[in-house]
Amino acid sequence: MNQIVPSTSKRNSQEVASTEDHEEFVTMFIEGQMFGIPVLMVQDVLGPQKITRIPLAPPEVAGSLNLRGRIVTAIDVRLRLRLPKKQEQGESMSVVVDLKGELYSLRVDSVGEVLSLPAAKFERNPPTLDPLWREFSTGIYRLDGKLLVVLDVPRLLDFTKAEAN
């Protein structure tokens, strides 16, 4: 009575393929520019936090914070992307990511929503994208008058190149 019958309908197979061909990103905003990181990398989204400065750390390292008993390194993404310092000291938000077992807080102006985007619409970095942004990006999505820059989190958190210069 409860038999599973494989569907031979072309429409159903396309629907399955279309859901598998999407990528999900948590969107963040800095200076009005939309950035995204893969949703599976995100551990937490935090409001304003008390951050303790770390002596002798690079300027992009805002400091550290305590997240449920774990020490998390806070990175100012604005400074990492060489954007101007925020004029007003408004409240910034943080997206906590896990990279190789370490937690990092990516400080941004605001956090948007989770977007599910078709993989077919993904584009490599255009030559007109700022060279530094190209270094920290895997590519872009063109969305209704906006550009979503997909951040390469491991590269963004790799400070060895900066230290070598």
C-alpha positions in Angstrom: 0.0 0.0 0.0 2.8 2.5 0.9 5.0 2.0 -2.1 7.6 4.5 -3.1 7.4 5.1 -6.8 10.3 7.0 -8.4 9.1 10.0 -10.2 9.7 10.2 -13.9 8.4 13.7 -14.2 10.9 16.1 -15.7 9.5 18.9 -13.6 10.1 17.1 -10.3 13.7 16.3 -11.2 14.4 20.0 -12.1 13.0 21.1 -8.8 15.3 18.8 -6.9 18.3 19.9 -8.9 17.4 23.6 -8.4 17.3 23.2 -4.6 20.7 21.4 -4.6 22.2 24.1 -6.9 21.8 26.9 -4.4 24.3 28.3 -1.9 23.3 30.1 1.3 25.1 33.2 2.6 24.8 35.3 5.7 24.9 38.9 4.5 26.7 41.7 6.2 27.1 45.4 5.4 30.1 47.7 5.7 29.8 51.3 4.3 26.6 50.2 2.5 28.4 47.4 0.6 26.9 44.0 1.0 29.3 41.1 1.8 28.4 37.4 2.3 30.0 34.4 3.9 28.8 30.8 3.6 26.1 30.1 6.2 27.8 26.9 7.3 30.8 28.8 8.6 28.7 31.0 10.9 28.6 30.0 14.6 26.8 33.0 16.0 25.6 36.5 15.3 26.2 39.0 18.1 25.2 42.5 18.9 27.6 45.0 20.5 30.2 43.3 22.7 32.8 44.5 25.2 36.1 44.0 23.4 39.5 44.0 25.2 42.4 45.4 23.2 45.4 43.1 22.5 48.8 44.8 22.8 51.0 44.6 19.7 48.3 43.1 17.6 47.8 44.3 14.0 45.4 47.2 13.7 42.8 45.0 12.1 42.6 42.9 15.3 40.1 44.8 17.3 40.8 42.7 20.4 39.2 39.7 22.1 35.9 39.0 23.6 34.4 36.3 25.8 31.7 34.2 24.2 30.2 31.7 26.7 33.6 31.1 28.3 35.6 30.9 25.1 38.1 33.6 24.0 37.2 34.9 20.5 39.5 37.1 18.4 37.6 40.1 17.1 38.6 41.2 13.6 37.6 44.7 12.3 36.6 43.7 8.7 36.3 47.4 7.8 40.0 48.0 8.5 41.0 44.6 7.0 39.4 45.8 3.7 41.1 49.1 4.0 37.9 51.0 4.3 37.8 54.3 6.3 37.2 54.2 10.0 33.6 54.5 11.1 32.9 58.2 11.7 30.3 57.7 14.4 30.9 55.2 17.2 27.6 53.5 16.5 27.1 49.9 17.6 28.6 47.4 15.3 27.6 43.7 15.1 29.7 40.6 14.9 29.5 37.4 12.9 31.3 34.6 14.7 33.0 32.1 12.4 34.9 28.9 13.2 38.2 28.4 11.3 40.1 25.3 12.1 38.7 25.0 15.6 39.3 28.7 16.5 36.5 31.2 16.8 36.8 34.7 15.2 34.4 37.6 15.5 34.1 39.5 12.2 33.0 43.0 13.2 30.7 44.7 10.6 28.3 47.7 10.5 25.3 45.5 10.4 24.1 41.9 9.6 21.4 41.3 7.0 19.6 38.1 6.2 20.4 34.6 4.9 20.2 34.5 1.1 19.8 31.3 -0.9 21.4 32.1 -4.3 21.6 29.9 -7.4 25.1 28.6 -7.9 24.7 29.3 -11.7 24.6 33.1 -10.9 28.0 33.0 -9.1 30.7 35.0 -11.0 34.4 35.2 -10.6 35.8 38.5 -9.3 35.5 41.2 -12.0 38.7 43.1 -12.9 37.0 46.3 -11.8 36.8 45.0 -8.2 39.3 46.7 -5.8 42.5 44.5 -5.9 42.5 44.1 -2.1 38.9 43.0 -2.2 39.7 40.5 -5.0 42.3 39.0 -2.7 39.7 38.4 0.1 36.9 37.4 -2.2 36.0 34.2 -4.0 33.5 36.0 -6.3 30.4 37.9 -6.6 26.6 37.7 -7.1 24.8 40.5 -9.0 21.5 41.1 -7.2 18.8 43.6 -8.2 21.0 46.7 -8.3 23.3 45.4 -5.6 26.6 43.5 -5.6 27.2 40.8 -3.1 30.9 40.2 -2.6 31.5 36.7 -1.2 34.3 36.8 1.3 37.0 34.1 1.5 37.1 33.8 5.3 40.4 31.8 5.5 42.2 34.4 3.4 40.6 37.2 5.4 41.9 35.7 8.6 45.4 34.9 7.2 47.7 37.5 8.7 50.9 35.8 7.6 51.1 37.7 4.3 50.6 41.1 6.1 53.3 40.2 8.6 55.8 39.2 5.8 55.5 42.7 4.1 
